[in-house]
Amino acid sequence: MSDSDGTGLSASLEAAWGLRERPGKGPRPGLSLERIVDAAVGLAAAEGLGAVSMGRVAKELGASTMSLYRYVGAKDELYVLMLDRAIGAPPPPPAPGTGWREALGAWAWQQRDALRRNLWALRVPVSGPPITPNSVAWWERGMVALDGTGLDEGAKISVILLVSGYVRSEAGLMADLDAAIRATGGTPQQVMSRHARTLRRLADPDRYPAVARMLASGVMDEPDDPDFEFTFGLDRVLDGIQVLVDRVTPG
């Protein structure tokens, strides 16, 4: 379904970029790429990504499965369009004069917030570099945050991959932990306290001295800040990037 002009994109992705007309009158009046993507996003939000299939989306729209293929060539294409719709465009850039660290940190927080609003999006397989309008806009915003650092374009791409990889990994881990905690019927602090009590019974100080010292400190019994781990990790990632920037900056 790629275009002969050489974009290499499917018809549905070219339509997302405005490079081709949306299909006109179809076998079912009112059916459109937008409605298909919206229905798929609604299914994923309500039941998880596993609930999304061409047949199930067609059923939600009261259409035949084959009619969807006039708009979307395959489920993998639909996933990409769903992700683009759900994550949306990035927020406005920081004010002029904002330092690279603050700008890139804000970009990471904004990306994390978008993923946490759409946890199913973390289950979409990464099939390649950014290719949809919103994903390229996010990429652009991250690259612009690094203007003035002295990093070359290759280093900027590596920094963006590093930070976005951290954001995606942390958001996925927290989503899995949140789901496990909800399944127990307790709060995060209750779960951590139970875990600490269990470890105290199991972790022999002679065999696990470091774990025993950590447990004795009471850190696992302290009130939990849900953003602490993300803040801590992002700051360390930015510290490492700072070392790189300092290495290439004159003086």
Salt bridges, closest charged atoms under 4 A:
ASP3 OD1 - ARG20 NH2 3.59
GLU14 OE1 - ARG20 NE 2.98
GLU34 OE2 - ARG22 NH2 2.98
ASP38 OD1 - ARG85 NH1 2.28
GLU47 OE2 - ARG56 NH2 2.77
GLU60 OE2 - ARG56 NE 3.52
ASP147 OD1 - LYS156 NZ 3.51
GLU153 OE2 - LYS156 NZ 3.33
GLU170 OE1 - ARG112 NE 3.26
ASP176 OD1 - ARG123 NH2 2.53
ASP178 OD2 - ARG116 NH2 3.54
ASP221 OD2 - ARG200 NH2 2.75
ASP227 OD1 - ARG112 NH1 2.98
ASP239 OD1 - ARG101 NH2 2.83
ASP239 OD2 - ARG236 NE 2.96
